[in-house]
Amino acid sequence: MGLRKEIFEQPEVLKRLLDTQAENVRHVARAIRQREVEYVFLAARGTSDHAGVYAQYLWGSLNRLPVAFAAPSLFTLYTGSPRLQKALVVGISQSGQSPDVVSVVAEGRQQAALTLAVTNDAGSPLAQAAEFTLDIRAGTESAVAATKTYTAELLTLAMLSAALLEEKNEHWAALSRVPEAVSAALALDAEAERIAAAHREMGQCVVLGRGYNYAAALEWALKLKELAYIFADAYSASDFQHGPIAIVQPGFPVLALAHSGAALADLLTLLRRLRDEFGAELFILSDDEAALSLGRAALRLPAGMPEWLSPLVSIVPAQLYCYHLTRAKGYDPEAPRHLRKVTLTR
């Protein structure tokens, strides 16, 4: 029962992170301001890559920092690498072990760029390669599928955003409410189990999000693939309309994250079209009544979270759903096939 236990540990993990790492985060933020960083160059894989997508929206919107994603093969397979002197080079990895992510950070430091590791192992090769390290303090994660380390990565990135906006105290106040909101999301466990049982025959689907919750859509789709072996493809709601929408036919499953905020109106328009014109079967995670009413199945997210923090909460019922769906299909969520906890790629 390691995976379910770790899902339920998340409020405690997030509270511990807020209680113990705020000053370290502020120290890193001061270094970033002093260096007058012009952009972020970010390396990550898998679940941590989705944390990077969250950072791209968060830091771009709140901190006006462009975020570019590294192509690690440029550092490990080819002879050239981009010029990084004016960048903040960030590596995100729960284990801190993956050689390709480490290589990007090491090259950034070689070029005298400011380098930062975000990891669950402060003694890892990634942490050793970087000038600064933010320890996500999630504790040992034994399940192959990452859950608590993912939300801890998101919260660390959000804390750094708030620290870069040091005069904006309301951002820290909002951060302090995250553990309680995640606890409220965990109360959806029984309903997530009921919906998952009804979906046990599902073999394919698309997962939609937009803005901040595009990262959550990517992570939800990954969990569906690695745990329940469902062919799940994630899209930004806008990108989905540029071709992929053609796959939708009556009864086709569409899972959507539709949190209130700037992205909601366009997403509602698309979801209505998918239901009314194409006959898609919608499963909606939302805090908005209009969005919830569109779903054949729906889970009501806790109210009161600002959109910039909503991915930390919206992913939790998605994790529960994936856990229960895996069991409903007769698979073992503790032993997903072909996977290891630490994947080493070059």
LINSULSUL-V852260 format. One record per helix or strand of 3 or more residues. SS is the DSSP state (~ for helix, > for strand). FROM is the first residue (numbers start at 1). LEN is the number of residues. Records with the same first field share a line. If there is no record, write none. Layout:
SS = FROM-LEN, FROM-LEN
This chain:
~ = 2-7, 10-26, 46-17, 73-4, 99-12, 125-5, 148-17, 169-8, 178-9, 189-10, 211-18, 237-4, 244-4, 264-13, 289-4, 307-22
> = 39-6, 66-4, 87-7, 114-6, 132-4, 204-6, 231-6, 253-5, 281-6, 297-4
